[in-house]
Amino acid sequence: MEITYLGHAGFLVESQEIILIMDPWLSEHGAFDSSWFQFPCNHHLAGLVRNKLSITGKKKYIYISHEHKDHFDIEFLNSIKEKDFTFIIGDFRREVLKELLSKVRAKNLIACRDREVIKIPGGFVQLFLDDTELNRDSAIYLSSGDNNFLNFNDCRKLDEIHYIKSEYRNIDIFTCQFSGATWHPTCYEYSKNEYERISRRKMIGKFESVAKAIESLTPNLYIPSAGPPRFLDPVMQHLNFEEVNIFPLSYKFLNYLKKRVKNDKINFFDIMPGDTLNTQSMKFINLSDTRIDEKNYNEYITDYIKKYKNYFAERKYIIQNNGYRTILERLRNELQSKLDKLSLSNRVSAPLYFILFDKPEKFLKVDFLQGAVTFASGIAEEDNYIIKAPSWEITRILDRIITWDDFSLTFRMKLNRKPDIYQKVIEAFLVLEAEDLNEFCKKLLEIESKQERIIIEAGGCKYSINRFCPHEGGDLTHSWIEDNRYVVCPRHNWKYDLKNDGKCTLNDASIYSISLENE
Ligand code: FES
């Protein structure tokens, strides 16, 4: 088979029998209200994908890993004229992706359960689902008989790697996200030093978890994919040029891997949109002329930004003076309806303040303990959580043009929290839709109620710990030990200190470790 990289998390796989397109994100307006753009630019490949989908005589599939707009590009999907293809998606609890894709009117849609195998001509695909409300994503394993391709995109269920290795043993090509994509610390009001310290910790944590996955899988070839995007909106262009942040470029990661992974059988390649790999020979049979590296990066990004100068200059949202009151009132109703669905609101003692950047005198206070959202004009509490956002972007949420999750990925907000500790319930309150909050609370209680314990060894001692990570339920059987005392979860790298009763080093979560040495 041949695999053509489409940029970001997109791949076009072609064999004698099939064409399978994965996560084609090709629209010129980027994603998340034009805050993210494909890097390197891949818009020129939209025509190639549409042409491939017009070929007759082969079975055609489009796999959409999840509903984030850098994977689920509805504008591009609607531009495909020939609809005789089948969508493959995860059978997630939230049905929005299924509902939106049904409007594209493709020939068929297959929704796969976790680990379900679907036969396709000449082979099969298997999906691995992460469906924990705050994370909803999937990875795909494709076997064409002679070769296989494991595309983890940005799915964080890396504890599944061990199952995949035991099932399939030899992995030919593995791809997986190596960079970050969250508003922490990107949008938090930290000092430069603190911002860089947190960014570096997160970046290395991610590098290390992917390096560990590569070591476990020992693929013939690893290719970095699924990010990072670039930011062309003037308000966030600085992110493209920061020395340290959670959006490192692929060559940085490949340099890390070359030093870190000592296995000559594993190859790495800095793939560019348009490159095509023949999986029989494991040789690239087509290479794009555009190749970005350390040397030409600044020039490339400066040109990319210039191309969108007019687009952002013309994109003005004007709010009339009396419009702010209406926005705040609508936002108050929206937040109140979210709060009404948040059955675990009594876990949050500090209030959340929601402030419009462009009208900061009057704002909203979310009092989780009282279950009320009210107007405010001052902040009295020492412990608090603050979010500031432009009113035009808030209007886009209230008008249902973007979701709360989309909003969190626009990175156009500023956040601050005292004390500086991650709080899952506040995170869920901000990024989930009102109708999903009940389910989030149910799932959180489910994770917390899991009683299974496992024994692990660290620094020559044995410890009993909870098997499942309290964050999103990662299986700590596949965790690793750092510095003879920290248990690191393979999904999002939370660290638990065995010498401090299993408490998390970042927040108040715990895996309740007990030393077995004196038993
Ligand atoms: S599941 Fe997220 S860190 Fe463990």
Residues whose N, C-alpha, C, O or C-beta is under 5 A from the ligand:
A	BS01	FES	C469 H471 E472 G473 G474 C489 R491 H492 N493 W494
